[in-house]
Amino acid sequence: MSNQSLKIDLVEVIKQDYQNFPQDQTYSIYAEDVYFEDPLNKFQGIARYQKMISFLGRFFHNIDLELHNISREKNIIKTEWTLKMTSPLPWKPRLIIPGWSELTINQDDLITAHRDFWKIAPIKVLWQNLGFLEGKN
């Protein structure tokens, strides 16, 4: 059996992870020193990445990570998504963050960089929390 036939289909695994988010994530598809970046965070390491995902699951409620598109070209996987979640504030505002991710894959088919980009300014997410902008389901 060749090494190629033993490789998992990263695109399919990522699709499943989006459906389950933030529970039951497949952290084994990430390199130990994975680099993560989004409009609020920059860090390196799988342990820190796991802590961030765990925090989202504990802090926010009714989380839905809707996958609109996913594609792979050579060593880059791109996803387009909308993250919806309820803030724990007493008035329970619904946060809606549309965005996309770019995942860099190494020769071992592990994700070495995960960069999230938002189609909304971070200040507008704060405004959603404060009720100045209504999130739409």
N, C-alpha and C positions, 0 to 999 in steps of 0.2 A: 504494500500500500504506500503510495507516495505521500510526501508531506503536504502537497496541494490538496489531496482528498481529505486530510485530517483537519484542515482549516475550517473554522466556523464561518457562517455567512454573517459578517458584521452588520450589514444593512438589516437583515431580519432580526438580529438580536436587539439592535437599537430600536426598531419598530416596537418590539415587545416591551422594552424598557420604557418607552414613551407611554404606552398603554398602562403600565403599572406604576408610573411615577407618582410619588417618590419611593414607594415600596418595591422590594424585590428587584433591585437594580443589579446588573451583571458587571460588577467591578473588575472581574477577571479580564475584561477586554481592554483595560487601561494599563499603561506602563506604570511601574512604581513611582517614577518621577514625573508623572503627567503634569503638564502646565495648564492651569485653568485661568481664564480671564472673562469677565463680563463688565458691564458699566460700573459695578460697585466693588468688585473684587479682582485681585491678581494674586495667585499663589502657585506653589508647586508641591506635588506629592499626593498620592492616592488617599492616604489617611485624612488629609485635610479636605479633600474632595468629598469623601464619605461623610465627614462631619458636617459639611455644608448641606448636603442632601438630607441628612438626618435632621438637621435644624429646621429646614423648610417643612419637613413632614410633621415635626412637633409643634412648630410655631403657627403655621397657617392651617386653614381648614378647607375642605372641599376642593382639593387641588386637582386640576385637570390640565394635562399637557397635551394639547391637540396637535398632532402631526399633520401638516398639510402636504409636505413634499420631502422626499429623501432621494439623494443620488450619490453615486460614487464615481469618481474619475481618478484613476490611478491611486495616489496615496491621500486623497482628500474626500471626505464624506461631508456633504452639505445637507442640512435639514432646515425646513421652514416650519414654524410652529407658533402657537399662541398658548401662553401660560395664563391660566385663570385660577385664582385662589381667593379665599376669604380671609381678610385680615382679622386678627384677634381683638381688635378694638371693640369697645362696647356697642357701637352702631354697626359693626360687622360689614364694612365696605368690601365690595367685590373688586379685586384688582385684575386688570386685563393687560397683559404684556405681550404684544406681538413681536416676533423676532426670528432670528435664524442663527444656526450654529455652523461652525467650520471645524471639523475634526481632522487632525493630521495623523496618518497611520504610518508606522514604521515597517521594516522588512519582516518583522515577526507578526504582523497584522494586529499590533496593539496600538491603542490611541495614545499618542505622545503629547498632543495639545488639543484642548477643547476651548474654543473661543465662542462666546455668545455675544450676539449683537442685538440690540433692541431697536424696534422701529418707533419707539416712543422715548422721549427724553426722561431721564430718571426723576426730574422734578415733577413731571406729570403723573408718575406713579405715586409720589408723595401727595399730590393734589387728589388723586383717587382715594387715598387713605383719609384725607381730611374732608372728603365729600364735595370738593369743588368740581371734580369731573366724575361723572357716573360711568362705571364700568358696565359694558353691555354683555349679557350672556349670549 
